[in-house]
Amino acid sequence: MFATFLFAKKSKDVHIKDGSKAAVVVAARNEGNNIIKLLESLEKQDYCPYEIIVVDDHSEDETVCNAKTFAARSKIPIRII
């Protein structure tokens, strides 16, 4: 799995304190056993992202189902593509 932060404002400082918003993009393929742990971890970050985007690469397991289940109860908007 690969996750990256996309910042709404460019900032050289890794610590966001100026009100910028960040989205996290997660690329996943056959990560059904790990996707919930990853999403839980993102939700617990000190700087909570305003959106998480899960990009599924034709998984053949429960990746999408698990991500949708987590998204239904998440306090952060999660899109699954």
GIKA-V338604 format. One record per residue. N is the residue number from 1. RES is the residue in one letter. SS is DSSP state (H for helix, E for strand, L for the rest). D_LAST is the distance of its C-alpha to the last C-alpha in Angstrom with 2 decimals. Layout:
N:RES:SS:D_LAST
N:RES:SS:D_LAST
This chain:
1:M:L:14.73
2:F:E:14.64
3:A:E:14.20
4:T:E:15.37
5:F:E:16.56
6:L:E:16.27
7:F:E:19.37
8:A:L:20.02
9:K:L:23.60
10:K:L:24.94
11:S:L:27.05
12:K:L:29.14
13:D:L:29.52
14:V:L:26.96
15:H:L:28.00
16:I:L:26.56
17:K:L:29.33
18:D:L:29.43
19:G:L:26.89
20:S:L:24.03
21:K:L:20.53
22:A:E:17.94
23:A:E:14.19
24:V:E:13.07
25:V:E:10.31
26:V:E:10.06
27:A:E:9.66
28:A:E:10.26
29:R:L:11.86
30:N:L:14.19
31:E:L:14.46
32:G:L:15.05
33:N:L:18.38
34:N:L:17.34
35:I:H:14.04
36:I:H:16.02
37:K:H:18.72
38:L:H:16.53
39:L:H:14.98
40:E:H:18.59
41:S:H:19.91
42:L:H:17.74
43:E:H:18.85
44:K:L:22.43
45:Q:L:22.66
46:D:L:25.59
47:Y:L:23.45
48:C:L:20.60
49:P:L:17.53
50:Y:L:16.86
51:E:E:13.08
52:I:E:10.79
53:I:E:7.29
54:V:E:6.09
55:V:E:4.82
56:D:E:6.03
57:D:L:8.78
58:H:L:10.09
59:S:L:11.55
60:E:L:14.76
61:D:L:15.39
62:E:L:14.38
63:T:H:11.58
64:V:H:8.98
65:C:H:12.09
66:N:H:13.42
67:A:H:10.55
68:K:H:10.62
69:T:H:14.38
70:F:H:14.56
71:A:H:12.50
72:A:H:15.02
73:R:H:17.87
74:S:L:16.74
75:K:L:18.72
76:I:L:15.99
77:P:E:13.12
78:I:E:9.85
79:R:E:6.42
80:I:E:3.78
81:I:L:0.00
